[in-house]
């Protein structure tokens, strides 16, 4: 897999390709279906399966007040796109200049001249070019004229709801991590370097591994059943995670605190990934650290019940997780 960060880096070495285009925030099941179609077509026609995505999100440039919180970092997006079959990925900086391009300029200069596109795969709601003047019909007409096919995929519907990045953001914002997992086809996760906490939990409640929330990313709030793994190793622990303000201890900033439910043997991990599996409860203020610790122990018991049910379900039916 090769990642290009601008058009200059491509320099004629990208195509000929079958190209999936989109923001791909979260790389959810709809995006995965689009990538499957792209890679299947590429194999059939001896083309490179490729992706064109944008950073920052176009809304950040054309309507900054509506800029969404993202589901995953750009690094995660690239990793997930590669896992879905993309062999070449262009992360195109979304600028005012790009936003001013007409649909024809975009198709000629970027899709054909720079990327050597032979087939384009997009969702049915895809829009491109200045003021979103490029409709699916416009893209199909430009393809006929410029020598590429245009393929439009219908949205994926699960349990009567269209799968979209905006729907997943709403699910996560309301702590419905199980619903988000179905739409993502994996557990929603947060990862990063372990940071020092305030030193209170280990002394008065339970020891935790702490992450710092990433600015601009959506973050579910509350107490969750989680699974924690060390980045760059195979160590994995069942865990429970609190995302919130630590009101019992007078916290004034959001923290992500993870309590490992099996002993930590060896060195403490320097970087972890926390996968959110099930919502337990909202964060609340307790009268004392002792009351909080007692509640954590109840949370542990409930998490064990959930894990037993999950293991039983995974044995009986194929799991998307």
HUZIWO-V268688 format. One record per helix or strand of 2 or more residues. SS is the DSSP state (2 for helix, 1 for strand). FROM is the first residue (numbers start at 1). LEN is the number of residues. If there is no record, write none. Layout:
ss:SS from:FROM len:LEN
ss:SS from:FROM len:LEN
//
This chain:
ss:1 from:2 len:3
ss:2 from:7 len:4
ss:1 from:17 len:5
ss:2 from:29 len:16
ss:1 from:48 len:8
ss:2 from:59 len:4
ss:2 from:64 len:3
ss:2 from:74 len:10
ss:1 from:88 len:6
ss:2 from:96 len:4
ss:2 from:103 len:12
ss:1 from:117 len:7
ss:2 from:130 len:3
ss:2 from:136 len:11
ss:1 from:149 len:5
ss:1 from:157 len:2
ss:1 from:161 len:2
ss:2 from:165 len:9
ss:2 from:177 len:8
ss:1 from:188 len:6
ss:2 from:201 len:4
ss:1 from:209 len:3
ss:1 from:222 len:9
ss:1 from:236 len:9
ss:2 from:247 len:3
ss:1 from:255 len:6
ss:1 from:271 len:11
ss:2 from:289 len:28
//
